[in-house]
Each structure stands twice: as C-alpha cells, then as structure tokens.
C-alpha cells in the first residue's frame, strides 16, 4: 500500500514567493513614490518661501513692508519685544536700574551720566525708545548715539547729499534731539524706527552687509593694525595681499566685498555691539581698534590720543567708560576661534517645513539651547545651563571683588587728598584708578557676563583687582610735605 507523502516544503514556498515578491515590490514602489512626492512638495515649498509682494529699495526702512515679502522673519523681528529672561538681563516694562541693584556703581561713575541712570538691556524693539527715556538724557547727548539706536542711513544720506560718510560726520556733531527730529524736504521725520531689516540686508540681493560707518572705519583700522585675528581669515588675506610697506593711501579692506558669509554673521552684530568713543569736537563715533581688540590695546590707543571720557568727581582721575564690548570679548573666546558666529548662537537656524531661516528673535542662547547649543554640544540642556551658570556666577563674583577694590582705592585717594597730599604725589594712584576701573567696566558692561571669553574675562578682572590694590597702596604711602 502506497504511503501518503507530503509535498516537499520547497514547493509550497515557491508558490508563495511570487505573490510575496509582488507585495514587497508594490510596497517599495509606493514608498518611493511617496518619498518623491514629499521631496517635490518640500522643494516647491522652499521655492515659494519668497513671495515678492512689494519692491524693496534703500528707502524701505519700515520693517512691516519687508514683512510682506518675508513674514516668517518679520514675525521673529516683532518677537524682539518679548522680554523673556534667561536669568541674565531682559526685563518687563522699563528695564530695572543697575544702580539700585549695585549701589557701588553710583560712586564708581561719580561725575558721569551713568551715575544718574544705568539700566539693564532689553530687546532690539526697545533700543530707540529706551535711549530716549534714559535719565542720562539730562546730560547733553550727541547725535552720534543714533548710529546704533536707530535706522539712521536715510539721515546720513540726506544730510550728506548722498554721501553716507559725510552725513555721518554731520549727524554725529548735532545735539541728540536735533538729530533725532531731522526731516526731509516734505517734512517727514527721517528717524522713525530702531534697527530694522535694511540695517543688515541689501534690499535687492538680501545679502548680509555692514552699513554702519563707525564699523567700516573701525574694521579698516583693525585690518591695518598688528593684532592677530586668525579667526577672521578675510582680514588676514587682505594683510597678506597688502603688506604694510606696500600699502597705498587708497587701499582699503572692503568688508562687504571680502568677508565671508560666516564672518558677516558676526560683523553685522559687531556694527553696534562694540566699544566706541566720541572723537573730537565733532563727536565722531569712533571704534578704537587701531592697535587691536584687546582691552590693553584699546587702552593704549586711548592713552596715546590723550582721550578721557570724564574726570572722576571723587578722585579727580581721568576716566574711561566702556560701552558694551561684546564683539571685542567674543574675538578672544573659543567660539570665535572655532569659527562660530554671533548669529549661530543668538539667531540659530530653524526650519518651518522645508524652509530654513535664521531665528530673528535675537535672544539669549539659553532660551533656545536645543538649536543654539546642542547642535555642537551633545549634552543635556541642564548640563549646558549649569556650565553657563558656573562661568557667569564666577564672573559676577570677580566683578564684585574688583568693584570693592575700586572703592578702597577711591577712599585711599580721597583720604590722601584730605590730608593735604599734593596732586603730583597722587598722579600714580589716579593712573592706576583709570586702569583698574577701565578693566572692571570692560567686563561689567559686556553683556555675556564673561561667557564670550571666560579666561580672558578672568584675566582682565584679575588685572583690575591688582591695579586697584597697587593704587590703594600708592595713595596710602603718600605723606603731606
């Protein structure tokens, strides 16, 4: 009797192979079609990012008009009015007084406008209104202040008959209120907005650009200096192509033509976030980079030009006031030397669908650590925040110790003066007062609280404490003749 023999296993597997192949092929085909459709949709979306609704030109200063073509960027620009705090600056309402938070500052700036009113920073949306509301306006201010607090190019062109540099010099020399209220032939005010789109972008090509005459002059002075800036390769290339002994009077480092896009992502910020002074009777806004960007190089330039911001009311020392040297301190830090630009952290890239744009809210990286920090630093946000806090807390404590040393120096000079010590015997102590306070203020007025270059900030504050104590000893040693 014949046995029942089951068909070989391979035979029924062969019968399943054909429909399985069809199903797998169909699934792959469907997946590829879906992927291609998604890619095409994203490409179409990216192409349609720019909708030309209005024409833009050099007279289009209202950001709302730019916003018709670039609504996403404009939404970010409007968000600069958001004063969310990172724990270091920012405020709701009129910014809080630093003088109330740190009463030592009233004596440190005795005899100067910053002893009247000195407040925390706020977003770009407030840069013009806060300038107009500061109590320092009680002391006459020059039109030079508008250089960074307003969209000022139309004023420069109008006052200079088309020559921006000529108009820049004329506006700097005017009293602030007169410069602020300038009108054109039709009676329209020329100053109406804080910094806007046109200050950083070419209205035709949309490329980043430097527009501020102060920076254009300052970066030229830096290019001609001996300061080593290997992280600014376009300057190094220009120096190589124009050796000092071969430079002609017309040779200039054209930042808008020579700088790379990555450099421009810092230069457009460095137009205003810098140290500066008002030069001569014309109050020409000048960036003191003729010897370099370091604190002692800027000090040396000021010393050689015999510049003094004011004479201290208590000690009679010729003083310097640092402004907000973010660009200078950033240049000494690891981020600058690694090719990281200001915009990489404060305006990190973001995506909306297929569209990649820079975040135009311009805020602290700590409010957006995922995009601002974790792109490079693969640590949890809590660890990143802890590292930043450690740097900034240490800097704050060093600033406090340096300010205490300054007050002790001031007391020693005042005491010597009251004892009848002649002025000539106190000149050394006063020079040390100038050096010490310049360094304290350089870090205290810089808005990263030391983070842009932690080691450099600590070095500068260490020197400040040393100079203050040396000045104190010098004053205490003096005797009445």
TAJOQUI-V501091 format. One record per residue. N is the residue number from 1. SS is DSSP state (a for helix, b for strand, c for the rest). PSI is psi as a letter, one per 30 degrees, with the letter a starting at -180 (* if undefined). D_CENTER is the distance of its C-alpha to the mean C-alpha in whole Angstrom. Layout:
BEGIN
N&SS&PSI&D_CENTER ; N&SS&PSI&D_CENTER
END
This chain:
BEGIN
1&c&k&98 ; 2&c&k&94 ; 3&c&k&91 ; 4&c&j&88 ; 5&c&k&86 ; 6&c&k&82 ; 7&c&k&80 ; 8&c&k&78 ; 9&a&e&74 ; 10&a&f&73 ; 11&a&e&75 ; 12&a&f&73 ; 13&a&e&70 ; 14&a&e&70 ; 15&a&f&71 ; 16&a&f&68 ; 17&a&e&66 ; 18&a&e&66 ; 19&a&e&65 ; 20&a&e&62 ; 21&a&e&61 ; 22&a&e&61 ; 23&a&e&59 ; 24&a&e&56 ; 25&a&e&56 ; 26&a&e&56 ; 27&a&e&53 ; 28&a&e&51 ; 29&a&e&51 ; 30&a&e&50 ; 31&a&e&47 ; 32&a&e&46 ; 33&a&e&47 ; 34&a&e&45 ; 35&a&e&42 ; 36&a&e&42 ; 37&a&e&42 ; 38&a&e&39 ; 39&a&e&38 ; 40&a&e&39 ; 41&a&e&38 ; 42&a&e&34 ; 43&a&e&34 ; 44&a&e&35 ; 45&a&e&33 ; 46&a&e&30 ; 47&a&e&32 ; 48&c&g&32 ; 49&c&e&28 ; 50&c&j&28 ; 51&c&j&30 ; 52&c&j&31 ; 53&c&e&32 ; 54&c&l&30 ; 55&c&k&30 ; 56&c&k&26 ; 57&c&a&26 ; 58&c&f&24 ; 59&c&f&25 ; 60&c&i&24 ; 61&c&f&21 ; 62&c&j&22 ; 63&a&f&20 ; 64&a&e&24 ; 65&a&e&25 ; 66&a&e&23 ; 67&a&f&24 ; 68&a&e&27 ; 69&a&e&26 ; 70&c&i&24 ; 71&a&e&24 ; 72&a&e&23 ; 73&a&e&19 ; 74&a&e&20 ; 75&a&e&21 ; 76&a&e&18 ; 77&a&e&16 ; 78&a&e&19 ; 79&a&f&18 ; 80&a&f&15 ; 81&a&f&17 ; 82&c&k&18 ; 83&c&h&17 ; 84&c&k&18 ; 85&c&k&17 ; 86&c&g&17 ; 87&c&f&18 ; 88&c&i&15 ; 89&c&a&14 ; 90&c&l&15 ; 91&c&l&18 ; 92&c&k&21 ; 93&c&a&22 ; 94&c&k&21 ; 95&c&k&19 ; 96&c&l&21 ; 97&b&k&21 ; 98&a&f&20 ; 99&a&e&23 ; 100&a&e&25 ; 101&a&e&24 ; 102&c&i&24 ; 103&c&f&27 ; 104&a&f&26 ; 105&a&f&23 ; 106&a&e&26 ; 107&a&e&28 ; 108&a&e&25 ; 109&c&g&24 ; 110&c&k&27 ; 111&c&g&28 ; 112&c&l&24 ; 113&a&f&23 ; 114&a&f&21 ; 115&a&f&24 ; 116&c&e&25 ; 117&c&k&22 ; 118&c&j&19 ; 119&b&l&17 ; 120&c&l&15 ; 121&c&l&12 ; 122&c&a&13 ; 123&c&l&12 ; 124&a&f&11 ; 125&a&f&15 ; 126&a&g&16 ; 127&a&f&13 ; 128&a&e&16 ; 129&a&e&19 ; 130&a&e&17 ; 131&a&e&17 ; 132&a&f&21 ; 133&a&f&22 ; 134&c&k&21 ; 135&a&f&24 ; 136&a&f&22 ; 137&a&f&24 ; 138&a&f&27 ; 139&c&k&26 ; 140&c&k&26 ; 141&c&k&22 ; 142&b&l&22 ; 143&a&f&21 ; 144&a&f&18 ; 145&a&f&16 ; 146&a&f&17 ; 147&a&e&15 ; 148&a&f&11 ; 149&a&f&13 ; 150&c&l&15 ; 151&c&j&17 ; 152&c&f&18 ; 153&a&e&19 ; 154&a&e&23 ; 155&a&e&23 ; 156&a&e&23 ; 157&a&e&25 ; 158&a&e&28 ; 159&a&f&28 ; 160&c&g&28 ; 161&c&h&30 ; 162&c&f&28 ; 163&c&j&27 ; 164&a&e&23 ; 165&a&e&23 ; 166&a&e&26 ; 167&a&e&25 ; 168&a&e&21 ; 169&a&e&23 ; 170&a&e&26 ; 171&a&e&23 ; 172&a&e&22 ; 173&a&f&25 ; 174&c&l&26 ; 175&b&k&26 ; 176&a&e&23 ; 177&a&e&26 ; 178&a&e&28 ; 179&a&e&25 ; 180&a&e&23 ; 181&c&g&27 ; 182&c&k&28 ; 183&b&l&30 ; 184&c&a&31 ; 185&c&f&35 ; 186&c&g&36 ; 187&c&g&34 ; 188&c&k&31 ; 189&b&k&28 ; 190&c&f&25 ; 191&c&j&22 ; 192&c&f&22 ; 193&c&l&19 ; 194&c&a&15 ; 195&c&k&13 ; 196&c&a&15 ; 197&a&e&16 ; 198&a&f&17 ; 199&a&f&14 ; 200&c&f&13 ; 201&b&k&17 ; 202&c&k&20 ; 203&c&f&22 ; 204&c&e&25 ; 205&c&f&24 ; 206&c&g&21 ; 207&c&k&19 ; 208&b&k&15 ; 209&c&l&15 ; 210&c&k&13 ; 211&c&f&15 ; 212&c&k&14 ; 213&a&e&16 ; 214&a&e&14 ; 215&a&e&12 ; 216&a&e&16 ; 217&a&e&17 ; 218&a&e&15 ; 219&a&f&15 ; 220&a&e&19 ; 221&a&e&19 ; 222&a&e&17 ; 223&a&e&19 ; 224&a&f&22 ; 225&c&l&22 ; 226&c&g&23 ; 227&c&k&20 ; 228&c&k&20 ; 229&c&i&18 ; 230&c&f&20 ; 231&c&f&17 ; 232&c&i&16 ; 233&a&f&20 ; 234&a&e&20 ; 235&a&e&19 ; 236&a&e&22 ; 237&a&e&24 ; 238&a&e&24 ; 239&a&e&25 ; 240&a&e&28 ; 241&a&f&29 ; 242&c&i&29 ; 243&c&k&30 ; 244&a&e&30 ; 245&a&f&34 ; 246&a&f&34 ; 247&c&k&31 ; 248&c&l&32 ; 249&c&e&31 ; 250&c&f&30 ; 251&c&k&28 ; 252&c&k&24 ; 253&c&j&21 ; 254&c&j&21 ; 255&a&e&17 ; 256&a&f&18 ; 257&a&f&21 ; 258&a&f&21 ; 259&c&k&17 ; 260&c&l&18 ; 261&a&e&17 ; 262&a&e&15 ; 263&a&e&13 ; 264&a&f&12 ; 265&a&f&11 ; 266&a&e&8 ; 267&a&e&9 ; 268&a&f&9 ; 269&a&e&5 ; 270&a&f&5 ; 271&c&e&8 ; 272&c&e&7 ; 273&c&i&4 ; 274&c&l&7 ; 275&c&k&10 ; 276&c&l&13 ; 277&b&l&17 ; 278&b&j&19 ; 279&b&k&22 ; 280&c&a&26 ; 281&c&f&28 ; 282&c&f&26 ; 283&c&h&22 ; 284&b&k&21 ; 285&b&k&17 ; 286&b&k&17 ; 287&c&k&14 ; 288&c&h&16 ; 289&c&g&16 ; 290&c&f&20 ; 291&c&f&21 ; 292&c&a&17 ; 293&c&f&14 ; 294&c&l&16 ; 295&a&e&17 ; 296&a&f&20 ; 297&a&e&20 ; 298&a&e&18 ; 299&a&e&20 ; 300&a&e&23 ; 301&a&e&22 ; 302&a&e&22 ; 303&a&e&25 ; 304&a&e&27 ; 305&c&g&26 ; 306&c&h&27 ; 307&c&k&24 ; 308&c&k&24 ; 309&c&e&22 ; 310&b&l&25 ; 311&b&k&28 ; 312&c&k&28 ; 313&c&e&31 ; 314&c&e&33 ; 315&c&f&33 ; 316&c&g&32 ; 317&c&k&30 ; 318&b&j&28 ; 319&b&l&24 ; 320&c&k&21 ; 321&c&j&18 ; 322&c&k&14 ; 323&c&c&12 ; 324&c&i&8 ; 325&c&h&8 ; 326&a&e&5 ; 327&a&e&6 ; 328&a&e&9 ; 329&a&e&10 ; 330&a&e&9 ; 331&c&f&11 ; 332&c&g&14 ; 333&c&l&14 ; 334&a&e&16 ; 335&a&e&14 ; 336&a&e&13 ; 337&a&f&16 ; 338&c&g&17 ; 339&c&g&16 ; 340&c&k&13 ; 341&c&l&10 ; 342&a&e&7 ; 343&a&f&9 ; 344&a&e&12 ; 345&a&e&11 ; 346&a&f&9 ; 347&c&h&11 ; 348&c&l&14 ; 349&b&k&18 ; 350&b&l&20 ; 351&b&k&24 ; 352&b&j&26 ; 353&c&b&30 ; 354&c&f&29 ; 355&b&k&26 ; 356&b&k&23 ; 357&b&l&20 ; 358&b&k&16 ; 359&c&j&15 ; 360&c&g&14 ; 361&c&f&14 ; 362&c&i&10 ; 363&c&a&11 ; 364&c&k&11 ; 365&a&f&13 ; 366&a&f&16 ; 367&a&f&17 ; 368&c&h&17 ; 369&a&e&18 ; 370&a&e&21 ; 371&a&e&19 ; 372&a&e&16 ; 373&c&e&17 ; 374&c&f&21 ; 375&c&e&21 ; 376&c&e&21 ; 377&c&j&22 ; 378&c&i&25 ; 379&c&l&26 ; 380&c&l&26 ; 381&a&e&24 ; 382&a&e&25 ; 383&a&e&25 ; 384&a&e&21 ; 385&a&e&21 ; 386&a&e&23 ; 387&a&e&21 ; 388&a&e&18 ; 389&a&e&20 ; 390&a&e&22 ; 391&a&e&19 ; 392&a&e&17 ; 393&a&e&21 ; 394&a&e&22 ; 395&a&e&19 ; 396&a&e&20 ; 397&a&e&23 ; 398&a&e&23 ; 399&a&e&21 ; 400&a&e&24 ; 401&a&e&26 ; 402&a&e&24 ; 403&a&e&25 ; 404&a&e&28 ; 405&a&e&29 ; 406&a&e&27 ; 407&a&e&30 ; 408&a&e&33 ; 409&a&e&32 ; 410&a&e&32 ; 411&a&e&35 ; 412&a&e&37 ; 413&a&e&36 ; 414&a&e&37 ; 415&a&e&40 ; 416&a&e&41 ; 417&a&e&41 ; 418&a&f&43 ; 419&c&f&46 ; 420&c&g&46 ; 421&c&k&44 ; 422&c&l&44 ; 423&a&e&40 ; 424&a&f&41 ; 425&a&f&41 ; 426&a&g&38 ; 427&a&e&36 ; 428&a&e&35 ; 429&a&e&34 ; 430&a&e&32 ; 431&a&e&30 ; 432&a&e&29 ; 433&a&e&28 ; 434&a&e&25 ; 435&a&e&24 ; 436&a&e&24 ; 437&a&e&22 ; 438&a&e&20 ; 439&a&e&19 ; 440&a&e&19 ; 441&a&e&17 ; 442&a&e&14 ; 443&a&e&14 ; 444&a&e&15 ; 445&c&f&12 ; 446&c&k&9 ; 447&c&g&8 ; 448&c&f&9 ; 449&c&h&13 ; 450&c&f&13 ; 451&a&e&13 ; 452&a&e&10 ; 453&a&i&14 ; 454&a&e&16 ; 455&a&e&19 ; 456&a&e&17 ; 457&a&e&16 ; 458&a&e&20 ; 459&a&e&21 ; 460&a&e&19 ; 461&a&e&21 ; 462&a&e&24 ; 463&a&e&24 ; 464&a&e&24 ; 465&a&e&26 ; 466&a&e&29 ; 467&a&e&28 ; 468&a&e&29 ; 469&a&e&32 ; 470&a&e&33 ; 471&a&e&33 ; 472&a&e&35 ; 473&a&e&37 ; 474&a&e&38 ; 475&a&e&38 ; 476&a&f&41 ; 477&a&f&43 ; 478&c&k&43 ; 479&c&l&47 ; 480&c&k&48 ; 481&c&*&50
END
